[in-house]
Structures are given as C-alpha cells and as structure tokens.
Amino acid sequence: MYVSDSIDQLLTVLFMLVAVAAFIIFFTISDRAIFLYVGGVAVVIRLFQYGRRYFVKRKLRKEMKESLEEEISEKDI
C-alpha cells in the first residue's frame, strides 16, 4: 500500500533538485561548508518526506481498521 499524492511527488522532485545541486557544488566549489549545507537540506527534505509518508499510512490504516470493524459489527447485528 503506497501513498502517493501531489505533496509527496513535490517533495521527491525538490529532493532530487537539491541533491543534484549538492553534487554539482561538491565538484565545483572548493568551500565544502556550502556543500554540507545544501546536502543537509536534501537530507532534511527526505527525512520529512519519510516521516510524512509514515504518518499518512498510519492514519489510513487506522481508518481502514475502523471501517472494517464497523462492517463486521453491522453483520453481527
């Protein structure tokens, strides 16, 4: 069960752009601090995306469980 919505796709594209920018900065600019900042932003974006996916899936699972329990209780009556 994969949750894919527009925000998730936007975060993926944003992560890829920042990661490519970090890759380019690594080889073009001698100051590694800039690379570390840009790379850190990419990691934070990806961690936020994973956390968001986890909580969205968790919410969906809870809703599915409740709806199944309601169907079962209606059949028992």
N, C-alpha and C positions, 0 to 999 in steps of 0.2 A: 504494500500500500504506500505509494509515493505521493506526497502532497506537492503539487506544482501549481503555483499561482503567479500572478504578474510580479508581485514583490520579490518572490524567490528568484524568478528569472532576471529581474533587475539587479538583485544583489550578486548573482552569478556573473553577469556582464560587467558590473562595476568591479568585482574582484579581479576578473581577467584583465581589465584595462589597467588597474593599479599594479597587478603582478607584472605585466609586460613593461610598464613604466619603471618598476623597480629593476627589472632585468636590464633594461637599456641604461638606466642610471649606474648600475654596477660596473658596466664596461666603459662608460663614457666620462664619468665624473670621478676625480681622484678622492674627493671627500666622502668617506664611507658613512658618515653620520646621516647624510641625506638618503642614502640607500637604506639604512636601517629604519629611518622614519617612514619612508614610503612602504618598505616591506612590512613594517609593523602595522601600518594602516591596512594593508592587504590581509594580514593575519586576523586582525580585529574584525574586519568585514566578514571573513569566512567563519569565524567563531560565532558571530552574531547570527549568521545565516543558519548554522547548525543548531544553535540554541532555539531559534525561531521555529525551525522545522520540528524539533523535538516537542516543543510545547503545542504546536498546531496539531501534530499527530496525536499527542496525548489527549487533547480536547476532543478530537474526532473519535478516538477510541472510546472515551467516556460517553459521548453522545450515542455511539453505536450500541454500547453495552446497555445504556438506559432504554433505548428503543427496543432492543431485543427482550429485555426484562418486561417491558410493557406488553409486548406481543405475547409473551409466554403467560403473563398474568391474565390477559384477556382470554386466552384459550382455556385456561384452567377454570374460568368462571362459567 
